Amino acid sequence: MGKQKTYKNFLKVTVMLLSTLFGIGYLPILGGTFASLAGVFTFILFFKSNLSFFLFTLITIFISFPLSSWGERIFEKKDAKEIVIDDFSGMLISLLFLPKKGPFIFLAFLLFRLFDFLKIYPANKLEKLKGGLGIVGDDLCAGIYTNIFLHVFKFILKISS
């Protein structure tokens, strides 16, 4: 029985660490904003190729759904503010296949936070879903909106990657 309890505690701590993005979600204010900034710094510091960043983003999104669902159960509240892996994932989507240039990165951050706040359809509907789908869905939507907006902007201004 002791091994099972140790295993459950290990899983709980792991879920809490990952869903809060290593504690960022415990910040008293602006946890989602700081998680988004963590996404920006991850993009800038750790990825040279679009392919590796794309794969990292897919893996992060894939694990965000169950981590958010489990985190919601652990924190015992719907869409707990401590869960910020959704903001991190959405920010990663915002940056996919964009130039690693300061103005684009800055605009991606601002637009993502704006779209996440505004919850433009269908983000407002996605947010109402249960568990990880509701927690992560609206942020993925905000990330997609941001990414499309910036790619159109890049195309109109004929800016190369």
LOFI-799849 format. One line per field, with one value per atom (N, C-alpha, C, CB): atom name; x, y, z. Coordinates in pm, whole numbers, plus 50000, padded with zeros to 5 digits. Each point is the difference from the previous one (the first is absolute). Glycine has a CB too. Layout:
! residues N
at: (CA | ...)
c1: (X | ...)
c2: (Y | ...)
c3: (Z | ...)
//
This chain:
! residues 161
at: (N | CA | C | CB | N | CA | C | CB | N | CA | C | CB | N | CA | C | CB | N | CA | C | CB | N | CA | C | CB | N | CA | C | CB | N | CA | C | CB | N | CA | C | CB | N | CA | C | CB | N | CA | C | CB | N | CA | C | CB | N | CA | C | CB | N | CA | C | CB | N | CA | C | CB | N | CA | C | CB | N | CA | C | CB | N | CA | C | CB | N | CA | C | CB | N | CA | C | CB | N | CA | C | CB | N | CA | C | CB | N | CA | C | CB | N | CA | C | CB | N | CA | C | CB | N | CA | C | CB | N | CA | C | CB | N | CA | C | CB | N | CA | C | CB | N | CA | C | CB | N | CA | C | CB | N | CA | C | CB | N | CA | C | CB | N | CA | C | CB | N | CA | C | CB | N | CA | C | CB | N | CA | C | CB | N | CA | C | CB | N | CA | C | CB | N | CA | C | CB | N | CA | C | CB | N | CA | C | CB | N | CA | C | CB | N | CA | C | CB | N | CA | C | CB | N | CA | C | CB | N | CA | C | CB | N | CA | C | CB | N | CA | C | CB | N | CA | C | CB | N | CA | C | CB | N | CA | C | CB | N | CA | C | CB | N | CA | C | CB | N | CA | C | CB | N | CA | C | CB | N | CA | C | CB | N | CA | C | CB | N | CA | C | CB | N | CA | C | CB | N | CA | C | CB | N | CA | C | CB | N | CA | C | CB | N | CA | C | CB | N | CA | C | CB | N | CA | C | CB | N | CA | C | CB | N | CA | C | CB | N | CA | C | CB | N | CA | C | CB | N | CA | C | CB | N | CA | C | CB | N | CA | C | CB | N | CA | C | CB | N | CA | C | CB | N | CA | C | CB | N | CA | C | CB | N | CA | C | CB | N | CA | C | CB | N | CA | C | CB | N | CA | C | CB | N | CA | C | CB | N | CA | C | CB | N | CA | C | CB | N | CA | C | CB | N | CA | C | CB | N | CA | C | CB | N | CA | C | CB | N | CA | C | CB | N | CA | C | CB | N | CA | C | CB | N | CA | C | CB | N | CA | C | CB | N | CA | C | CB | N | CA | C | CB | N | CA | C | CB | N | CA | C | CB | N | CA | C | CB | N | CA | C | CB | N | CA | C | CB | N | CA | C | CB | N | CA | C | CB | N | CA | C | CB | N | CA | C | CB | N | CA | C | CB | N | CA | C | CB | N | CA | C | CB | N | CA | C | CB | N | CA | C | CB | N | CA | C | CB | N | CA | C | CB | N | CA | C | CB | N | CA | C | CB | N | CA | C | CB | N | CA | C | CB | N | CA | C | CB | N | CA | C | CB | N | CA | C | CB | N | CA | C | CB | N | CA | C | CB | N | CA | C | CB | N | CA | C | CB | N | CA | C | CB | N | CA | C | CB | N | CA | C | CB | N | CA | C | CB | N | CA | C | CB | N | CA | C | CB | N | CA | C | CB | N | CA | C | CB | N | CA | C | CB | N | CA | C | CB | N | CA | C | CB | N | CA | C | CB | N | CA | C | CB | N | CA | C | CB | N | CA | C | CB | N | CA | C | CB | N | CA | C | CB | N | CA | C | CB | N | CA | C | CB | N | CA | C | CB | N | CA | C | CB | N | CA | C | CB | N | CA | C | CB | N | CA | C | CB | N | CA | C | CB | N | CA | C | CB | N | CA | C | CB | N | CA | C | CB | N | CA | C | CB | N | CA | C | CB | N | CA | C | CB | N | CA | C | CB | N | CA | C | CB | N | CA | C | CB | N | CA | C | CB | N | CA | C | CB | N | CA | C | CB | N | CA | C | CB | N | CA | C | CB)
c1: (50082 | 49918 | 50086 | 49821 | 50296 | 50088 | 50053 | 50062 | 49969 | 50051 | 49893 | 50154 | 49722 | 49890 | 49979 | 49892 | 50114 | 49983 | 50115 | 49876 | 50246 | 50117 | 49984 | 50145 | 49807 | 49979 | 49895 | 50063 | 49827 | 49894 | 50051 | 49827 | 50251 | 50058 | 50095 | 49979 | 50101 | 50092 | 49922 | 50164 | 49728 | 49917 | 49938 | 49952 | 49998 | 49937 | 50101 | 49841 | 50277 | 50104 | 50041 | 50083 | 49929 | 50037 | 49894 | 50125 | 49749 | 49891 | 50000 | 49863 | 50155 | 50002 | 50117 | 49890 | 50226 | 50118 | 49978 | 50146 | 49805 | 49985 | 49881 | 50103 | 49783 | 49882 | 50018 | 49858 | 50224 | 50028 | 50125 | 49890 | 50165 | 50123 | 50112 | 49863 | 50163 | 50107 | 49982 | 50152 | 49720 | 49969 | 49956 | 50160 | 49849 | 49958 | 49853 | 50168 | 49750 | 49858 | 49970 | 49960 | 50138 | 49981 | 50025 | 50066 | 49980 | 50019 | 49867 | 50192 | 49808 | 49873 | 49923 | 50103 | 49968 | 49934 | 50074 | 49920 | 50008 | 50056 | 50070 | 50025 | 49928 | 50060 | 49996 | 49934 | 49952 | 49988 | 50092 | 49765 | 50253 | 50090 | 50144 | 49843 | 50197 | 50137 | 50021 | 50011 | 49885 | 50011 | 50015 | 49861 | 50069 | 50014 | 50141 | 49756 | 50298 | 50139 | 50098 | 49937 | 50033 | 50084 | 49999 | 49953 | 49932 | 49991 | 50086 | 49770 | 50230 | 50083 | 50148 | 49825 | 50216 | 50142 | 50041 | 49986 | 49923 | 50028 | 50026 | 49855 | 50062 | 50014 | 50134 | 49751 | 50283 | 50123 | 50125 | 49874 | 50127 | 50124 | 50030 | 49964 | 49934 | 50025 | 49978 | 49937 | 50010 | 49967 | 50061 | 49790 | 50286 | 50063 | 49917 | 50226 | 49708 | 49925 | 49850 | 50193 | 49733 | 49855 | 49947 | 49992 | 50074 | 49953 | 50008 | 50074 | 50038 | 50013 | 49902 | 50243 | 49736 | 49904 | 49858 | 50152 | 49817 | 49869 | 49975 | 50015 | 50082 | 49985 | 49985 | 50135 | 49944 | 49988 | 49860 | 50248 | 49702 | 49867 | 49893 | 50079 | 49930 | 49902 | 50000 | 50028 | 50090 | 50010 | 49942 | 50206 | 49825 | 49950 | 49848 | 50211 | 49732 | 49854 | 49940 | 50019 | 50040 | 49950 | 49995 | 50094 | 50009 | 50000 | 49921 | 50223 | 49750 | 49926 | 49858 | 50136 | 49799 | 49862 | 49986 | 49957 | 50115 | 49985 | 50057 | 50012 | 50099 | 50057 | 49902 | 50230 | 49701 | 49902 | 49881 | 50071 | 49883 | 49889 | 50039 | 49918 | 50198 | 50046 | 50027 | 50100 | 49957 | 50027 | 49872 | 50201 | 49695 | 49871 | 49947 | 49951 | 50069 | 49957 | 50085 | 49924 | 50205 | 50089 | 49970 | 50178 | 49803 | 49972 | 49854 | 50183 | 49734 | 49859 | 49923 | 50065 | 49965 | 49921 | 50009 | 50039 | 49851 | 49995 | 50097 | 49759 | 50318 | 50098 | 50081 | 49848 | 50212 | 50080 | 50105 | 49962 | 50052 | 50096 | 50144 | 49844 | 50180 | 50135 | 50043 | 49964 | 49939 | 50030 | 50031 | 49849 | 50277 | 50042 | 50067 | 50028 | 49975 | 50059 | 49919 | 50088 | 49785 | 49916 | 50048 | 49806 | 50233 | 50052 | 50134 | 49882 | 50200 | 50129 | 49979 | 50101 | 49808 | 49971 | 49945 | 49957 | 49950 | 49942 | 50105 | 49785 | 50306 | 50107 | 50091 | 49991 | 50037 | 50084 | 49936 | 50088 | 49781 | 49929 | 50012 | 49839 | 50152 | 50011 | 50129 | 49861 | 50245 | 50134 | 50039 | 50061 | 49854 | 50036 | 50030 | 49858 | 50257 | 50042 | 50009 | 49897 | 50123 | 50019 | 50149 | 49776 | 50263 | 50141 | 50039 | 49986 | 50138 | 50052 | 50051 | 50062 | 49848 | 50034 | 49921 | 50051 | 50016 | 49940 | 49859 | 50226 | 49749 | 49865 | 49893 | 50104 | 49927 | 49903 | 49974 | 50075 | 50030 | 49985 | 49920 | 50219 | 49812 | 49929 | 49852 | 50212 | 49760 | 49862 | 49926 | 50069 | 50001 | 49937 | 49959 | 50138 | 49949 | 49968 | 49879 | 50243 | 49760 | 49890 | 49867 | 50165 | 49839 | 49877 | 49945 | 50079 | 50011 | 49953 | 49929 | 50188 | 49871 | 49938 | 49866 | 50228 | 49766 | 49875 | 49892 | 50133 | 49901 | 49902 | 49958 | 50100 | 49993 | 49966 | 49902 | 50226 | 49792 | 49911 | 49863 | 50200 | 49797 | 49874 | 49912 | 50118 | 49943 | 49926 | 49902 | 50023 | 50030 | 49919 | 49954 | 50127 | 49751 | 49943 | 50099 | 49768 | 50253 | 49936 | 50069 | 49925 | 50173 | 50072 | 49903 | 50204 | 49697 | 49904 | 49918 | 49988 | 49987 | 49927 | 50092 | 49847 | 50276 | 50096 | 50027 | 50105 | 49903 | 50029 | 49896 | 50112 | 49767 | 49892 | 50000 | 49867 | 50218 | 50009 | 50063 | 50020 | 49956 | 50050 | 50145 | 49769 | 50300 | 50135 | 50102 | 49896 | 50200 | 50110 | 49957 | 50139 | 49753 | 49952 | 49963 | 49916 | 50015 | 49959 | 50116 | 49779 | 50312 | 50113 | 50096 | 49978 | 50053 | 50101 | 49940 | 50130 | 49748 | 49940 | 49999 | 49863 | 50097 | 49992 | 50138 | 49792 | 50309 | 50136 | 50058 | 50034 | 49934 | 50045 | 49935 | 50032 | 49842 | 49927 | 50066 | 49785 | 50248 | 50068 | 50136 | 49883 | 50187 | 50128 | 49985 | 50084 | 49813 | 49974 | 49964 | 49923 | 49989 | 49965 | 50125 | 49775 | 50309 | 50122 | 50090 | 49986 | 50033 | 50089 | 49949 | 50065 | 49807 | 49943 | 50015 | 49835 | 50131 | 50012 | 50142 | 49818 | 50281 | 50139 | 50051 | 50038 | 49915 | 50041 | 49939 | 50019 | 49857 | 49938 | 50075 | 49774 | 50257 | 50077 | 50135 | 49886 | 50181 | 50131 | 49986 | 50073 | 49821 | 49976 | 49973 | 49910 | 50004 | 49965 | 50123 | 49769 | 50314 | 50121 | 50118 | 49922 | 50056 | 50105 | 50128 | 49902 | 50082 | 50114 | 50041 | 49923 | 50205 | 50048 | 50033 | 50092 | 49910 | 50036 | 50147 | 49804)
c2: (49880 | 50120 | 50126 | 49874 | 50121 | 50116 | 50041 | 49931 | 49969 | 50031 | 50069 | 49803 | 50151 | 50060 | 50146 | 49773 | 50254 | 50137 | 50089 | 49913 | 50033 | 50075 | 50032 | 49888 | 50013 | 50020 | 50108 | 49760 | 50235 | 50101 | 50139 | 49825 | 50184 | 50129 | 50052 | 49937 | 49972 | 50037 | 50055 | 49825 | 50105 | 50046 | 50136 | 49761 | 50255 | 50127 | 50115 | 49876 | 50104 | 50104 | 50029 | 49928 | 49967 | 50018 | 50081 | 49783 | 50182 | 50074 | 50145 | 49790 | 50232 | 50137 | 50080 | 49919 | 50019 | 50069 | 50038 | 49873 | 50032 | 50026 | 50091 | 49779 | 50198 | 50082 | 50145 | 49795 | 50226 | 50137 | 50057 | 49944 | 49981 | 50038 | 50030 | 50094 | 49805 | 50004 | 50113 | 49903 | 50121 | 50095 | 50138 | 49877 | 50152 | 50132 | 50026 | 49985 | 49911 | 50015 | 50039 | 49834 | 50154 | 50039 | 50149 | 49769 | 50301 | 50145 | 50063 | 50002 | 50096 | 50058 | 50073 | 50022 | 50034 | 50068 | 49969 | 50185 | 49824 | 49989 | 49868 | 50243 | 49649 | 49869 | 49963 | 49931 | 50093 | 49970 | 50084 | 49936 | 50188 | 50090 | 49952 | 50193 | 49768 | 49951 | 49865 | 50124 | 49792 | 49873 | 50027 | 49884 | 50217 | 50039 | 50051 | 50058 | 50020 | 50047 | 49883 | 50216 | 49683 | 49880 | 49933 | 49966 | 50038 | 49948 | 50079 | 49923 | 50209 | 50087 | 49968 | 50182 | 49809 | 49973 | 49860 | 50157 | 49748 | 49865 | 50004 | 49900 | 50173 | 50017 | 50065 | 50019 | 50087 | 50076 | 49921 | 50213 | 49727 | 49942 | 49857 | 50146 | 49775 | 49856 | 49944 | 49983 | 50094 | 49941 | 50076 | 49918 | 50007 | 50056 | 49969 | 49977 | 49907 | 49961 | 50003 | 49857 | 50172 | 49999 | 49860 | 50190 | 49708 | 49864 | 49959 | 49944 | 50082 | 49962 | 50079 | 49943 | 50185 | 50079 | 49949 | 50201 | 49763 | 49945 | 49871 | 50102 | 49808 | 49874 | 50023 | 49885 | 50206 | 50035 | 50055 | 50048 | 50038 | 50059 | 49891 | 50213 | 49694 | 49891 | 49916 | 49996 | 49969 | 49919 | 50076 | 49886 | 50243 | 50082 | 50007 | 50134 | 49887 | 50005 | 49865 | 50171 | 49723 | 49865 | 49972 | 49924 | 50114 | 49973 | 50103 | 49893 | 50223 | 50106 | 49957 | 50168 | 49758 | 49960 | 49912 | 50015 | 49871 | 49919 | 50069 | 49798 | 50273 | 50069 | 50101 | 49969 | 50103 | 50100 | 49932 | 50154 | 49736 | 49926 | 49948 | 49934 | 50004 | 49947 | 50113 | 49803 | 50307 | 50115 | 50057 | 50051 | 49953 | 50051 | 49914 | 50088 | 49782 | 49910 | 50022 | 49831 | 50186 | 50019 | 50132 | 49866 | 50242 | 50131 | 50016 | 50095 | 49809 | 49995 | 50126 | 49850 | 50205 | 50112 | 50003 | 50132 | 49912 | 50007 | 50106 | 49925 | 50038 | 50089 | 50078 | 50021 | 49905 | 50060 | 50094 | 49795 | 50321 | 50101 | 49949 | 50179 | 49722 | 49944 | 49925 | 49982 | 49969 | 49925 | 50100 | 49805 | 50196 | 50097 | 49934 | 50167 | 49701 | 49933 | 50031 | 49816 | 50219 | 50038 | 50131 | 49882 | 50214 | 50127 | 49979 | 50124 | 49791 | 49966 | 49937 | 49967 | 49936 | 49931 | 50095 | 49791 | 50294 | 50097 | 50096 | 49982 | 50061 | 50090 | 49931 | 50118 | 49755 | 49926 | 49998 | 49858 | 50119 | 50001 | 50136 | 49827 | 50278 | 50137 | 50020 | 50082 | 49851 | 50022 | 49904 | 50086 | 49816 | 49900 | 50061 | 49838 | 50125 | 50038 | 50150 | 49791 | 50284 | 50145 | 50032 | 50043 | 50071 | 50041 | 50023 | 50105 | 49861 | 50025 | 50143 | 49755 | 50338 | 50142 | 50067 | 50000 | 50089 | 50066 | 50052 | 50059 | 50019 | 50055 | 49892 | 50198 | 49694 | 49892 | 49931 | 49967 | 50008 | 49932 | 50087 | 49879 | 50250 | 50093 | 50007 | 50134 | 49879 | 50005 | 49870 | 50157 | 49730 | 49870 | 49995 | 49889 | 50156 | 49999 | 50090 | 49958 | 50165 | 50093 | 49950 | 50187 | 49767 | 49953 | 49875 | 50097 | 49812 | 49880 | 50036 | 49869 | 50219 | 50039 | 50070 | 50023 | 50060 | 50069 | 49900 | 50201 | 49708 | 49901 | 49907 | 50010 | 49957 | 49916 | 50072 | 49888 | 50242 | 50080 | 50017 | 50120 | 49908 | 50029 | 49877 | 50185 | 49699 | 49874 | 50011 | 49950 | 50083 | 50012 | 49860 | 50210 | 49781 | 49873 | 49927 | 50095 | 49777 | 49904 | 49983 | 49885 | 50200 | 49987 | 50009 | 50101 | 49986 | 50016 | 49872 | 50246 | 49681 | 49873 | 49889 | 50070 | 49929 | 49898 | 50010 | 50005 | 50116 | 50021 | 49934 | 50216 | 49767 | 49944 | 49847 | 50201 | 49737 | 49855 | 49953 | 49995 | 49879 | 49947 | 49956 | 49926 | 50080 | 49947 | 50068 | 49788 | 50131 | 50052 | 50064 | 49827 | 50123 | 50061 | 50146 | 49776 | 50252 | 50137 | 50088 | 49912 | 50029 | 50078 | 50036 | 49884 | 50019 | 50020 | 50056 | 49813 | 50147 | 50035 | 50147 | 49803 | 50281 | 50143 | 50061 | 50013 | 49935 | 50052 | 49956 | 49997 | 49880 | 49955 | 50085 | 49765 | 50267 | 50085 | 50139 | 49875 | 50182 | 50131 | 49992 | 50057 | 49832 | 49981 | 49990 | 49886 | 50043 | 49987 | 50135 | 49763 | 50312 | 50134 | 50086 | 49982 | 50016 | 50081 | 49959 | 50028 | 49843 | 49949 | 50038 | 49810 | 50171 | 50036 | 50150 | 49810 | 50270 | 50146 | 50039 | 50031 | 49914 | 50038 | 49947 | 50004 | 49880 | 49950 | 50085 | 49768 | 50275 | 50090 | 50133 | 49890 | 50162 | 50125 | 49987 | 50047 | 49842 | 49973 | 49993 | 49874 | 50062 | 49988 | 50136 | 49769 | 50309 | 50132 | 50090 | 49977 | 50019 | 50084 | 49936 | 50093 | 49785 | 49928 | 49985 | 50088 | 49869 | 49979 | 49854 | 50186 | 49790 | 49862 | 49949 | 50041 | 49826 | 49938 | 50007 | 49847)
c3: (50000 | 50000 | 50000 | 50120 | 49943 | 50006 | 49864 | 50228 | 49687 | 49865 | 49916 | 50014 | 50001 | 49923 | 50041 | 49978 | 50151 | 50049 | 49952 | 50203 | 49800 | 49952 | 49852 | 50172 | 49751 | 49857 | 49974 | 49959 | 50116 | 49984 | 50037 | 50051 | 50055 | 50038 | 49893 | 50242 | 49701 | 49892 | 49881 | 50077 | 49885 | 49888 | 50029 | 49940 | 50180 | 50039 | 49991 | 50152 | 49901 | 49996 | 49856 | 50228 | 49690 | 49860 | 49926 | 50005 | 50014 | 49936 | 50046 | 49985 | 50144 | 50052 | 49942 | 50212 | 49781 | 49944 | 49854 | 50158 | 49763 | 49857 | 49969 | 49957 | 50109 | 49970 | 50046 | 50022 | 50080 | 50047 | 49934 | 50219 | 49688 | 49929 | 50100 | 49809 | 50272 | 50100 | 50101 | 49830 | 50206 | 50106 | 49955 | 50130 | 49741 | 49952 | 50035 | 49811 | 50183 | 50031 | 50143 | 49827 | 50260 | 50140 | 50024 | 50066 | 49832 | 50018 | 50036 | 49833 | 50257 | 50045 | 49890 | 50224 | 49679 | 49888 | 49870 | 50154 | 49736 | 49865 | 49971 | 50007 | 50052 | 49974 | 49853 | 50228 | 49707 | 49857 | 49915 | 50040 | 49998 | 49927 | 50012 | 50039 | 50081 | 50019 | 49932 | 50218 | 49777 | 49927 | 49851 | 50176 | 49774 | 49860 | 49973 | 49989 | 50102 | 49986 | 50002 | 50112 | 49968 | 50001 | 49863 | 50246 | 49687 | 49863 | 49905 | 50048 | 49966 | 49917 | 50022 | 50009 | 50116 | 50029 | 49956 | 50194 | 49815 | 49951 | 49850 | 50181 | 49747 | 49855 | 49965 | 49979 | 50090 | 49970 | 50036 | 50039 | 50078 | 50053 | 49956 | 50190 | 49783 | 49984 | 49861 | 50232 | 49675 | 49871 | 49883 | 50100 | 49821 | 49880 | 49875 | 50109 | 49891 | 49880 | 50024 | 49929 | 49963 | 50008 | 50031 | 49838 | 50107 | 50021 | 50147 | 49767 | 50297 | 50141 | 50087 | 49963 | 50006 | 50076 | 49977 | 49985 | 49892 | 49967 | 50078 | 49770 | 50232 | 50073 | 50150 | 49823 | 50232 | 50142 | 50030 | 50010 | 49901 | 50017 | 49998 | 49892 | 50013 | 49992 | 50127 | 49752 | 50296 | 50122 | 50119 | 49909 | 50100 | 50110 | 49998 | 49996 | 49885 | 49987 | 50041 | 49814 | 50135 | 50027 | 50151 | 49780 | 50293 | 50145 | 50080 | 49972 | 49968 | 50070 | 50037 | 49878 | 50034 | 50026 | 50124 | 49755 | 50252 | 50122 | 50124 | 49857 | 50128 | 50117 | 50058 | 49905 | 50008 | 50046 | 50068 | 49814 | 50128 | 50062 | 50138 | 49773 | 50235 | 50129 | 50099 | 49882 | 50069 | 50086 | 50058 | 49865 | 50053 | 50046 | 50116 | 49768 | 50223 | 50109 | 50125 | 49830 | 50150 | 50115 | 50071 | 49883 | 50040 | 50060 | 50042 | 49859 | 50101 | 50038 | 49963 | 50184 | 49698 | 49948 | 49848 | 50212 | 49726 | 49855 | 49949 | 50002 | 49897 | 49937 | 50105 | 49800 | 50290 | 50109 | 49944 | 50141 | 49920 | 49952 | 50006 | 50076 | 50008 | 50012 | 49874 | 50247 | 49678 | 49878 | 49889 | 50070 | 49887 | 49898 | 49880 | 50181 | 49816 | 49884 | 49875 | 50148 | 49868 | 49887 | 49937 | 50107 | 49974 | 49949 | 49930 | 50186 | 49871 | 49940 | 49862 | 50231 | 49761 | 49874 | 49895 | 50128 | 49913 | 49907 | 49946 | 50121 | 49965 | 49957 | 49900 | 50221 | 49800 | 49906 | 49861 | 50188 | 49807 | 49871 | 49934 | 50086 | 49993 | 49947 | 49923 | 50190 | 49851 | 49945 | 49889 | 50221 | 49749 | 49899 | 49864 | 50123 | 49823 | 49864 | 49978 | 49922 | 50184 | 49989 | 50004 | 50110 | 49834 | 50009 | 50146 | 49770 | 50260 | 50136 | 50006 | 50032 | 49948 | 50001 | 50112 | 49749 | 50322 | 50116 | 49980 | 50060 | 49833 | 49982 | 49986 | 49892 | 50037 | 49985 | 50132 | 49764 | 50310 | 50129 | 50097 | 49963 | 50039 | 50088 | 49961 | 50032 | 49838 | 49952 | 50032 | 49817 | 50166 | 50029 | 50147 | 49821 | 50266 | 50143 | 50029 | 50054 | 49897 | 50026 | 49942 | 50000 | 49875 | 49937 | 50069 | 49783 | 50253 | 50069 | 50130 | 49899 | 50180 | 50126 | 49974 | 50108 | 49786 | 49965 | 49959 | 49928 | 49979 | 49954 | 50115 | 49769 | 50318 | 50115 | 50093 | 49984 | 50032 | 50084 | 49934 | 50093 | 49776 | 49931 | 49980 | 49887 | 50101 | 49980 | 49883 | 50245 | 49638 | 49879 | 49956 | 49929 | 50023 | 49955 | 49910 | 50017 | 49999 | 50088 | 50136 | 49796 | 50234 | 50128 | 50119 | 49894 | 50096 | 50110 | 50021 | 49950 | 49943 | 50012 | 50051 | 49812 | 50138 | 50043 | 50150 | 49772 | 50279 | 50142 | 50091 | 49938 | 50011 | 50082 | 50004 | 49944 | 49974 | 50002 | 50131 | 49749 | 50284 | 50127 | 49989 | 50056 | 50056 | 50013 | 49911 | 50059 | 49896 | 49920 | 49870 | 50100 | 49839 | 49876 | 50021 | 49924 | 50185 | 50029 | 50045 | 50061 | 50016 | 50051 | 49888 | 50222 | 49693 | 49896 | 49871 | 50100 | 49868 | 49871 | 49966 | 50030 | 50064 | 49971 | 49976 | 50139 | 49929 | 49982 | 49866 | 50249 | 49710 | 49868 | 49892 | 50087 | 49933 | 49906 | 49993 | 50049 | 50064 | 50003 | 49930 | 50216 | 49802 | 49933 | 49850 | 50203 | 49752 | 49856 | 49941 | 50033 | 50034 | 49952 | 49985 | 50111 | 49990 | 49999 | 49885 | 50249 | 49735 | 49896 | 49861 | 50151 | 49825 | 49869 | 49976 | 50017 | 50082 | 49986 | 49961 | 50172 | 49896 | 49974 | 49867 | 50245 | 49712 | 49868 | 49889 | 50095 | 49922 | 49902 | 49999 | 50033 | 50082 | 50015 | 49929 | 50221 | 49801 | 49938 | 49848 | 50205 | 49746 | 49856 | 49937 | 50037 | 50027 | 49947 | 49992 | 50095 | 50007 | 50002 | 49927 | 50216 | 49730 | 49926 | 50081 | 49788 | 50335 | 50090 | 49991 | 50157 | 49824 | 49992 | 50140 | 49768 | 50242 | 50127 | 50015 | 49996)
//
